Amino acid sequence: MTRYEYYEEMKALARTVRAKHDITGPRVTRTNLRRVYKAYGIRFDLRSGFKNLRGAYFNDEFGPCIVVAKALPEDPRVFTMGHELKHHLVDRDTQGFQCKFENVGTDPVEIGAEVFSAELLFPEAEYLALLAEMGVTEGTCTAEHLARLKHDTRTTLSYQGLAKRAEFMNLAEAGAFDGVQFKKLEEQIFGKPFRRFRKRGPRR
């Protein structure tokens, strides 16, 4: 099997998981993935104190377990949960995985987990269809398009993931989004998000 075939197989697996567990649309949350974990009998643990580790998967005498760094922001946390789910579905006969930030771009097994998670969170077909509705064609995707896509869908696929996919699919030139501060751009277009604050009672 070539790398391309392997990665396409991981995408197909992600779509199967979405269908099996009634996941629809481009917004996948921790709650969605915790439900999937429960169906597969996977223990889940958020842990503090990790330095270079995003997450880990192992299968011991107590069964399969996925651990994710508690310090990760929401989008990377959900993405890592998807990444580790691939290890359970495909790689669980091994001794386990410690998924560090630096080993993602070199190991085909880790890249496969990234491909799986991206497709799980936001399928390519839906991504292309929504950008096409915005008028995006080959080589015309801008940072503003991605900011609108992120805002309108509330997808948990990060801006980095959205941008990387646009470049990979030739919707934008390589490096087109280098240096773009997407959060600031989103605020410029849509304004700062409204946040509710709980009223605190009087101190006793």
N, C-alpha and C positions, 0 to 999 in steps of 0.2 A: 504494500500500500504506500502510495506517495504521501508526502506531507499535505498536499492539497486535498487528496481524497480523505485523509484523516481529519483535517479541519472541517471539511464539508460534512463528514459523518458526525462530528461533534455538534454542528449546527442542527442537523436533522434530529439528533438526540434531544437537544434543547427544545425544539418545537414539539417533540413527542411528550416531553415532560409538561410543557405548557398545556397541551391538549388534555393529557391524562388528569391533571390537577386543576382544570378549569381556570387557568390563568389567561386573561385576555388583556389586550391593550398594551401600551408601552410603559405603563407605570406598575412596577413590581416592587412590593414593599417587604419589610422584614416579616410582617405578619403572613404574607403569602408564602415566603420561604420557610417559616417556622411550621406552617401547615404541611408543606412538602416533607420537611424533616420528620415530622411526627408520623407521616404515612410510611416512611422508610425506616422508622425506628432509630433515627439518628439523635443522639444527645447533642445539645448545643450549649456552648459556654462562651461568655464574653469575659476576657481577662485583661487586666491592667499589667503594666510593667514590660510589655514587649517593646523592643527597640527597633530592630530591622524586620520584624516578623509581622506580616499582615494576618496570616491565619495558618491553621494546621488541620490535618485530617489524620486520624488513626483509628484502628479497629482492634480493641483489646478484649479481655475476657468479659468485659461488661457490655460489649457491643460497639458499634461505630460511634465516633464522636467528632464533632467539628468545633474548633476553637477559633474565635476571631478577636483581633485586637480591639479592646474597648475604646481606645483613643481615636479610632478611625471616624471621620465624619460620616454622615448618613449614606451618601451615595457610594463611596468606597466600601463601606461596611456591607451594604446589600450586594455589591458586585463581588466582594470576597466570599460572601455566603454562597453565591452562585458558583464561583470558582471551586470552592471546596466540595460542593455537591457533585461536580464532575468527577472529582477524585473518588468519591464514594461509588458512583455509578459505573465508572470505567476502570479505576486503578486500585480498587480496594484489596486486591490480592497481594499488594506490596506491603512493606513494613510501615508505611505511612509517609506523610509529606509535611514538610515545614516550608511554607510558601513565603519567601522573602521578596522584598522589593526588587532586588538586583538580579534575581534568577529568572524573571518572567520572559525576557527577550531572547534567551538562548536555548532553553530546554523545550523541545517539541511537546512534551507532556504538559508542561506549564502553559505554553502558548495555546495548546488545545483547550485547557481549562479557561483561559481568557476568552477564546473564541466562543466556547460553550456559554459562558456567563453573559457575554454581550448579546448573543442571540436569545438567551433566556429572558433578559431584561427588555430587549427591544428588537424584535425580529427584523432582519434586513428588508424583507418585502414591504413591511409596514413603514419602515424608515424611508425607503425610496418613494413609496406612494405619497406620503405626507410632504416630502420635499418637492415632489413633482407638482403637487397642488399649489405650492408656492412659486412654481415656475422654474425650479432648479433643473438644469440640464448639465451635461458633462462639462466640467471645468468652470461652472458658474456659481457654485456654492460659496456664500460669504459667511463671515462671523455673525452677521445680523440674522441670516437664515437659521443658523443653529441656535441663536439666542431665542428666536421666536418658537422654534421647534421645542426647545427645552421648556420654555414658559407655558406654551399651549398644552403640551402633553403631560407635563409634570413628571417626565420619565426619571427614573433613578439611574439611568445610564449617564455617567458624568459628562461634562463638557469635553474632557479629554477623550473619552470614548466616542462621543459623537464626531469630534474633529478627526480622530484617527480613522474612523470608518469613512468619512467623506473623502479623505485623501486616498485611502485604499481602493475605493470604488470609483476613483477618477472624477469625482464631483468637484474636487478642488485640487490645485497643484500641491505637491509635497512642500511642506513648510509654510503653507498659506496662513496658518493660524498661530505660527510661532509668535510668542509675546503678547497674544491677545488676552486681555483680562475679561473673561466672559461674564463674571459676576457684575463687574462695573458696567459693562455694556448692557447687560440685562436691566440694570437699574436705570440706565440712561433712557432706555426704550420704554420701560413699563413703570418706572418709579420704584422706590424701595418697598419691599413687601411689608404688609401690615402685620404686626405682631400683637397678640393679646397678652396682657399682663394680669396675673391674678392679683386681686386686691388683698393685701395682707391685713390681718386683724391686728388689733392693738397688742403691743407686747405686754406680757405679764411679769 
